């Protein structure tokens, strides 16, 4: 699926403008990293791998921009846990 983009957001809408899928990833660490804080996929599209594509789009962007990612929302956390290829952009969590 081809996503529309805005700063810190990838999304898809239908022809009427209804939001179908979205991931938001604000800057953190003075712009050195993103935090994926929200993923959404409309129930009509679930089970098609759309959320995974959204997270991968952020990972690809982070790689291009030499940034790290802190996966905060539950889906993004799970995606990073089960996708070892994302380890290169995973932001280390502060210990303590």
N, C-alpha and C positions, 0 to 999 in steps of 0.2 A: 504494500500500500504506500502510496506517495503522500507524505504529510505536508501540511502547510506549516510555516514557521513564523514566529515572532521572537524577539529577544527572550531567551529563557523559557521557551515554550514550543513544543511541537503538537500539532492537533489536526483533526479532520472533522469537517462538517458535511452535512448532506446538502442537497441543492436548495433547501429551504433555510439553511443556516443553523440547523440543529446540531449541537455538539455530539459527535459520535465517538471520538477518542481524543485523549489529551495526556501529555506529561508536562509537568512544570519542574524547572530546575534553576532556582535562583543562585546567584553567585555568593560564595562565602570565601573566607580567608583572603580578603582584599582582592578578590577576582582570580585567585589561583585555583579555585575548585568550584564545583557545582554541588548542590544538595538536591537530590531527586526527592521532592516532598509530596508529590501527588501524581498518581496515574489513574486514568479513568477510561473504561471502554463500555459503550452502550450495551445493554443486555442482548440486543439483536446481533451484535458482532462477537460476543464472547465465544471462546473456544476455538478461535481462528488464529491465535498467535499474535494478535494486534498489540497487546501490552508488551510482549517480548520485543516486537519491532520498535515500539516507542523507546524502550529502555536502550536497545541497541543503537538507535539514532543518537541518543545522548552520549553513549559510550564513544561512538564514532566521532562526534563533534569534540568531545573531551580529548581524544587522541590527536585530532587535527590541531587543537589549540594548546596542547601540552598541559592539560588541566587534570585534576583528580576529581573523583566523585564520592560523595558520601550518600549512600542509599538510605534514605530515611523512611519512606513509605513502605508498608509491608510488602507490596509486590516487588518493588525494587530491591529490597533486602533479600527476598527469596531468589530473585534473578541472579544477584551477585553470588549467593551461596551455591547455586547449582550450575554456574557458568564460570569455570576456572579461568577461561580466556579473558575475563574482565579484571583479573587481579592486577594488571599493570596500571589501571586507572583508579583502583580502590584507595580512597583516602584513609590513611591509618587513623584509628580512633585514639584519642588521648587516653592514656592509662590513668587509673585512679578512680 
